[in-house]
Amino acid sequence: MFGLGMPELIVILIIAFLVFGGKKLPEIGSGLGKAISSFKKGVKEVEQESGVNDIKSLKEDLEDEVNKVKDVGSK
């Protein structure tokens, strides 16, 4: 996980506990979790939209190529 080992994570958690206190850490964790889930959801939506557009453009390109081949064959 980002090149961090267990000792580094423990030090980070201890510093966070000292800075924010025990009451704020759950709130911060909850907010961070919601933000990450929202970000993932947004990324999935963008991937799905771009995937549909990519398929449509590929279909159009393929149809153009087929029409070119048909034109060459009819000459």
C-alpha positions in Angstrom: 0.0 0.0 0.0 2.0 3.0 -1.3 5.2 1.5 0.0 4.2 2.0 3.6 4.9 -0.7 6.1 3.2 -1.5 9.4 5.6 0.7 11.5 5.1 3.7 9.3 1.3 3.3 9.4 1.4 3.0 13.2 3.4 6.2 13.5 1.0 8.0 11.2 -2.0 6.8 13.2 -0.4 7.9 16.5 0.4 11.4 15.1 -3.2 11.7 13.8 -4.5 10.6 17.2 -2.4 13.3 18.9 -3.4 16.0 16.5 -7.1 15.4 16.1 -8.0 13.5 19.3 -10.1 10.4 19.8 -13.4 12.0 19.1 -12.6 13.4 15.7 -10.9 10.4 14.2 -14.1 8.4 13.5 -15.7 11.5 11.9 -12.6 12.1 9.7 -12.5 8.4 8.8 -16.2 8.4 7.9 -15.8 11.5 5.7 -12.8 10.1 4.0 -14.6 6.8 3.3 -17.6 8.7 1.8 -15.3 10.8 -0.4 -13.4 7.8 -1.7 -16.7 5.9 -2.5 -18.1 9.0 -4.2 -14.9 9.3 -6.3 -15.0 5.7 -7.3 -18.7 6.0 -8.3 -17.8 9.1 -10.5 -15.0 7.3 -12.1 -17.2 4.3 -13.0 -19.8 6.6 -14.5 -17.3 8.3 -16.7 -15.8 5.0 -17.8 -19.3 3.7 -18.7 -20.1 6.9 -20.7 -16.8 6.9 -22.5 -17.2 3.1 -23.2 -20.5 3.6 -24.9 -19.1 6.5 -27.0 -16.1 4.4 -27.9 -18.3 1.5 -29.1 -20.5 3.9 -31.1 -17.4 5.5 -32.8 -15.9 2.0 -33.5 -19.2 0.9 -35.1 -19.3 4.0 -37.3 -15.7 3.5 -38.3 -16.4 -0.1 -39.2 -19.5 0.8 -41.2 -17.4 3.4 -43.1 -14.8 0.7 -43.9 -17.4 -1.8 -45.1 -18.9 0.9 -47.3 -15.5 1.6 -48.8 -15.0 -2.1 -49.6 -18.4 -2.3 -51.1 -17.7 0.7 -53.4 -14.4 -0.8 -54.5 -16.1 -4.2 -55.2 -18.8 -2.6 -57.3 -16.4 -0.8 -59.6 
